[in-house]
Amino acid sequence: MTLRIGIVNDLKLATAVLERAVKAGPGMTVAWTATDGAEAVERCAVDLPDLVLMDLVMPNVDGVEATRRIMAATPCPILLVTATVEGNMDLVYEAMGHGALDACTTPVVGDRRGADDGAELRRKIEAICGAATPRPTRGRTPASPRRAPVLPRGAPLVAIGTSTGGPAALANILGELPRELPAPVVLLQHINDGFVEGLRDWLAGRSRLPLSFAVAGENPRPGRVYLARSHSHLVLRATGAFDYQVEPRGYFYHPSVNEFFRSAARYAASGSLGVLLTGMGRDGAEGLLAMRQAGHHTIAQDRATSVVYGMPAAAAELGAATEILPLGRISARIKQFCQEQVA
């Protein structure tokens, strides 16, 4: 199978470099090129490729707005390719909020270090296009896990998992949660490890609650937000403390929402809450079902407000969600639920 790649860049030299990098990859070909975001939207409407390489800074319509329009009208995988990722962090996370999957720098012409120009770009293309999440076994639902609550009854845990479109969805929710929320909030966002530091800073600037990374051995505290790192999978241990594990190995999505939800089903106090937001694939659906079977409350985002209705759709299909809500109502529901648990 040949991967057809669309290239969006206003600079002729950058476009030529990207074309060369794509054509050097086995099983890859250039479907079309566009010189700005408006042309890219039009191209996708007529000839949808397997993946779009999207520049960020362009005249007329930039990469952020083009990503939003494409994901709204003709969704497809989008990889951000820009001259400097670090210099465009705000734009990167805005575009990821609209559905872009990853980001990398434009390959360097005549790299003196002797590196294979475009190797990192091709690796990301292959990873994105080859991503697949195992489907649940039909006709069989996971057994209800044994409960071993360790957190105080008055401190329910809120676990939120998301992927494509997640940064904007998380910022929306965090910006509406009260400063005195009587529960710890744990965020699981599929993201490349190279961008998780920037995501933490970006979300912290949009959250009313203090936000930090989840640290192995630390017990989550009410009124704080914890972001999972993405080098391995965050879980909750029987002691109530955070930990990281490498299993499942080779899993494309990091951190695994399923793994944390399953651990929360076993070890979080009764009255905890699982929330599954927009995202490509099915990660989190089985874990959300485990939480519901363990007696926790569960919420999935609805189709209309999801950038990609994959993960929450899988949860709905399994009957894993107690409620299905639009994004704009989820923060208020989290606040109400937590207050009910400690009343």
TIKOLFI-461573 format. One record per residue (C-alpha): residue number from 1; residue in one letter; chain; x, y, z. Coordinates in steps of 0.05 Angstrom, whole numbers, plus 5000, padded with zeros to 4 digits. Example, Ala and Ser with C-alpha at 12.3 -4.5 7.8 and 13.67 -1.06 7.14 Angstrom:
BEGIN
1/A/A/5246/4910/5156
2/S/A/5273/4979/5143
***
This chain:
BEGIN
1/M/A/5000/5000/5000
2/T/A/5027/5068/4980
3/L/A/5018/5126/5028
4/R/A/4995/5189/4993
5/I/A/5021/5252/5026
6/G/A/4997/5324/5018
7/I/A/5048/5379/5029
8/V/A/5029/5449/5052
9/N/A/5083/5502/5053
10/D/A/5090/5572/5025
11/L/A/5165/5566/5012
12/K/A/5187/5532/4948
13/L/A/5252/5508/4978
14/A/A/5218/5476/5038
15/T/A/5166/5443/4993
16/A/A/5222/5414/4950
17/V/A/5258/5388/5011
18/L/A/5194/5355/5037
19/E/A/5179/5325/4969
20/R/A/5248/5295/4967
21/A/A/5242/5267/5038
22/V/A/5175/5236/5023
23/K/A/5197/5204/4957
24/A/A/5258/5175/4992
25/G/A/5212/5134/5037
26/P/A/5190/5065/5013
27/G/A/5116/5063/4999
28/M/A/5107/5139/5001
29/T/A/5087/5187/4947
30/V/A/5067/5261/4941
31/A/A/4993/5268/4927
32/W/A/4994/5344/4918
33/T/A/5026/5408/4944
34/A/A/4993/5472/4969
35/T/A/5023/5541/4982
36/D/A/4977/5562/5039
37/G/A/4923/5536/5086
38/A/A/4865/5557/5043
39/E/A/4891/5517/4984
40/A/A/4904/5458/5029
41/V/A/4831/5458/5052
42/E/A/4808/5459/4980
43/R/A/4856/5403/4960
44/C/A/4832/5359/5017
45/A/A/4760/5369/4996
46/V/A/4776/5344/4926
47/D/A/4831/5293/4939
48/L/A/4839/5270/5011
49/P/A/4909/5242/5023
50/D/A/4931/5192/5075
51/L/A/4967/5246/5113
52/V/A/4980/5321/5108
53/L/A/5047/5354/5124
54/M/A/5024/5422/5149
55/D/A/5068/5484/5158
56/L/A/5046/5531/5213
57/V/A/5067/5601/5191
58/M/A/5037/5618/5123
59/P/A/5002/5678/5091
60/N/A/4926/5681/5082
61/V/A/4906/5620/5123
62/D/A/4959/5593/5171
63/G/A/4969/5521/5192
64/V/A/4927/5526/5256
65/E/A/4864/5550/5219
66/A/A/4876/5502/5161
67/T/A/4880/5444/5210
68/R/A/4815/5466/5243
69/R/A/4779/5470/5175
70/I/A/4806/5404/5149
71/M/A/4789/5366/5213
72/A/A/4718/5396/5212
73/A/A/4703/5381/5139
74/T/A/4748/5324/5115
75/P/A/4786/5294/5174
76/C/A/4853/5261/5161
77/P/A/4919/5253/5198
78/I/A/4959/5318/5201
79/L/A/5033/5323/5219
80/L/A/5058/5393/5233
81/V/A/5124/5409/5199
82/T/A/5156/5476/5215
83/A/A/5224/5509/5213
84/T/A/5225/5513/5289
85/V/A/5179/5474/5335
86/E/A/5207/5507/5398
87/G/A/5195/5576/5369
88/N/A/5123/5561/5351
89/M/A/5100/5523/5413
90/D/A/5035/5562/5422
91/L/A/5016/5549/5350
92/V/A/5035/5475/5356
93/Y/A/4988/5464/5415
94/E/A/4933/5504/5383
95/A/A/4938/5461/5321
96/M/A/4940/5398/5363
97/G/A/4878/5422/5398
98/H/A/4844/5423/5330
99/G/A/4868/5352/5313
100/A/A/4940/5353/5290
101/L/A/4975/5290/5315
102/D/A/5048/5309/5322
103/A/A/5101/5359/5301
104/C/A/5172/5360/5275
105/T/A/5222/5407/5244
106/T/A/5231/5414/5169
107/P/A/5289/5370/5145
108/V/A/5355/5407/5136
109/V/A/5386/5413/5067
110/G/A/5458/5387/5065
111/D/A/5460/5369/5139
112/R/A/5534/5372/5158
113/R/A/5524/5321/5214
114/G/A/5515/5268/5161
115/A/A/5445/5250/5183
116/D/A/5396/5222/5132
117/D/A/5356/5284/5113
118/G/A/5283/5270/5127
119/A/A/5293/5206/5167
120/E/A/5257/5233/5229
121/L/A/5201/5259/5185
122/R/A/5191/5192/5152
123/R/A/5193/5157/5219
124/K/A/5136/5201/5244
125/I/A/5096/5190/5180
126/E/A/5103/5115/5187
127/A/A/5085/5116/5261
128/I/A/5023/5158/5250
129/C/A/4998/5120/5189
130/G/A/5014/5053/5221
131/A/A/4980/5069/5287
132/A/A/4928/5019/5308
133/T/A/4894/5006/5374
134/P/A/4872/4934/5389
135/R/A/4797/4925/5384
136/P/A/4759/4893/5441
137/T/A/4740/4820/5436
138/R/A/4669/4814/5412
139/G/A/4619/4779/5456
140/R/A/4662/4784/5518
141/T/A/4669/4842/5567
142/P/A/4726/4849/5617
143/A/A/4713/4819/5685
144/S/A/4697/4868/5740
145/P/A/4763/4882/5777
146/R/A/4768/4873/5852
147/R/A/4763/4939/5889
148/A/A/4817/4961/5937
149/P/A/4803/5035/5951
150/V/A/4859/5072/5985
151/L/A/4843/5146/5975
152/P/A/4799/5180/6027
153/R/A/4725/5174/6015
154/G/A/4722/5250/6012
155/A/A/4773/5255/5956
156/P/A/4746/5224/5893
157/L/A/4796/5219/5836
158/V/A/4779/5249/5767
159/A/A/4816/5215/5709
160/I/A/4811/5247/5640
161/G/A/4838/5212/5578
162/T/A/4843/5241/5508
163/S/A/4882/5241/5443
164/T/A/4869/5278/5377
165/G/A/4841/5347/5394
166/G/A/4856/5336/5467
167/P/A/4898/5398/5485
168/A/A/4842/5446/5468
169/A/A/4790/5402/5502
170/L/A/4832/5397/5565
171/A/A/4844/5472/5566
172/N/A/4769/5483/5560
173/I/A/4754/5438/5619
174/L/A/4811/5463/5664
175/G/A/4793/5535/5652
176/E/A/4723/5523/5681
177/L/A/4740/5479/5741
178/P/A/4739/5516/5809
179/R/A/4803/5529/5848
180/E/A/4776/5490/5907
181/L/A/4758/5426/5871
182/P/A/4753/5371/5924
183/A/A/4789/5319/5882
184/P/A/4855/5308/5846
185/V/A/4850/5311/5769
186/V/A/4895/5265/5728
187/L/A/4905/5281/5654
188/L/A/4926/5228/5602
189/Q/A/4941/5259/5535
190/H/A/4971/5220/5477
191/I/A/5032/5261/5457
192/N/A/5103/5253/5434
193/D/A/5151/5255/5494
194/G/A/5188/5314/5463
195/F/A/5126/5358/5470
196/V/A/5100/5339/5538
197/E/A/5141/5393/5575
198/G/A/5111/5446/5530
199/L/A/5042/5417/5539
200/R/A/5048/5421/5614
201/D/A/5067/5495/5610
202/W/A/5013/5510/5559
203/L/A/4958/5477/5601
204/A/A/4984/5507/5666
205/G/A/4973/5576/5636
206/R/A/4900/5558/5623
207/S/A/4884/5522/5688
208/R/A/4855/5553/5751
209/L/A/4884/5494/5790
210/P/A/4959/5483/5801
211/L/A/4985/5434/5749
212/S/A/5047/5390/5751
213/F/A/5072/5324/5725
214/A/A/5050/5260/5760
215/V/A/5112/5235/5797
216/A/A/5123/5161/5814
217/G/A/5112/5150/5888
218/E/A/5070/5212/5897
219/N/A/4998/5208/5922
220/P/A/4949/5253/5885
221/R/A/4921/5309/5927
222/P/A/4853/5345/5920
223/G/A/4854/5412/5886
224/R/A/4913/5395/5840
225/V/A/4920/5373/5768
226/Y/A/4971/5319/5748
227/L/A/4993/5309/5676
228/A/A/5021/5240/5657
229/R/A/5089/5239/5624
230/S/A/5091/5201/5559
231/H/A/5156/5161/5562
232/S/A/5116/5103/5593
233/H/A/5047/5089/5621
234/L/A/5021/5122/5684
235/V/A/4983/5077/5733
236/L/A/4955/5080/5803
237/R/A/4984/5029/5853
238/A/A/4949/4995/5912
239/T/A/4979/5047/5959
240/G/A/4943/5102/5921
241/A/A/5009/5129/5893
242/F/A/5028/5142/5821
243/D/A/5075/5096/5784
244/Y/A/5099/5086/5713
245/Q/A/5105/5020/5675
246/V/A/5132/5001/5607
247/E/A/5078/4950/5592
248/P/A/5046/4945/5543
249/R/A/5111/4950/5504
250/G/A/5109/4974/5432
251/Y/A/5043/5009/5443
252/F/A/5036/5069/5396
253/Y/A/4996/5111/5444
254/H/A/5032/5140/5504
255/P/A/5010/5144/5558
256/S/A/4958/5089/5553
257/V/A/4890/5114/5577
258/N/A/4867/5042/5585
259/E/A/4923/5025/5633
260/F/A/4909/5083/5680
261/F/A/4833/5073/5678
262/R/A/4842/5000/5694
263/S/A/4887/5016/5753
264/A/A/4837/5068/5777
265/A/A/4781/5016/5772
266/R/A/4821/4974/5822
267/Y/A/4852/5024/5869
268/A/A/4815/5091/5867
269/A/A/4765/5106/5922
270/S/A/4692/5096/5909
271/G/A/4661/5158/5880
272/S/A/4716/5169/5829
273/L/A/4703/5192/5758
274/G/A/4730/5172/5690
275/V/A/4723/5219/5630
276/L/A/4741/5200/5558
277/L/A/4748/5257/5508
278/T/A/4760/5266/5434
279/G/A/4812/5221/5402
280/M/A/4831/5175/5345
281/G/A/4829/5100/5358
282/R/A/4798/5062/5416
283/D/A/4846/5072/5474
284/G/A/4810/5084/5539
285/A/A/4744/5051/5521
286/E/A/4757/4985/5556
287/G/A/4788/5020/5615
288/L/A/4727/5065/5622
289/L/A/4684/5003/5621
290/A/A/4726/4973/5677
291/M/A/4715/5037/5718
292/R/A/4640/5034/5707
293/Q/A/4637/4960/5726
294/A/A/4675/4976/5789
295/G/A/4622/5026/5809
296/H/A/4653/5091/5787
297/H/A/4617/5145/5747
298/T/A/4639/5151/5674
299/I/A/4630/5205/5621
300/A/A/4646/5205/5546
301/Q/A/4647/5266/5501
302/D/A/4592/5269/5448
303/R/A/4602/5264/5373
304/A/A/4583/5336/5357
305/T/A/4638/5368/5399
306/S/A/4694/5316/5387
307/V/A/4749/5333/5337
308/V/A/4753/5258/5323
309/Y/A/4697/5214/5349
310/G/A/4739/5152/5357
311/M/A/4756/5138/5430
312/P/A/4689/5164/5459
313/A/A/4651/5127/5404
314/A/A/4686/5062/5424
315/A/A/4665/5075/5496
316/A/A/4593/5087/5476
317/E/A/4594/5023/5435
318/L/A/4617/4983/5496
319/G/A/4566/5016/5542
320/A/A/4624/5043/5583
321/A/A/4596/5114/5592
322/T/A/4545/5129/5645
323/E/A/4535/5196/5611
324/I/A/4551/5224/5541
325/L/A/4559/5299/5544
326/P/A/4582/5357/5499
327/L/A/4649/5386/5517
328/G/A/4618/5451/5543
329/R/A/4580/5414/5598
330/I/A/4635/5367/5623
331/S/A/4671/5414/5670
332/A/A/4606/5433/5705
333/R/A/4588/5360/5712
334/I/A/4656/5344/5742
335/K/A/4647/5400/5792
336/Q/A/4577/5377/5810
337/F/A/4596/5304/5816
338/C/A/4657/5318/5861
339/Q/A/4616/5362/5907
340/E/A/4563/5308/5913
341/Q/A/4615/5257/5934
342/V/A/4642/5299/5992
343/A/A/4575/5326/6015
***
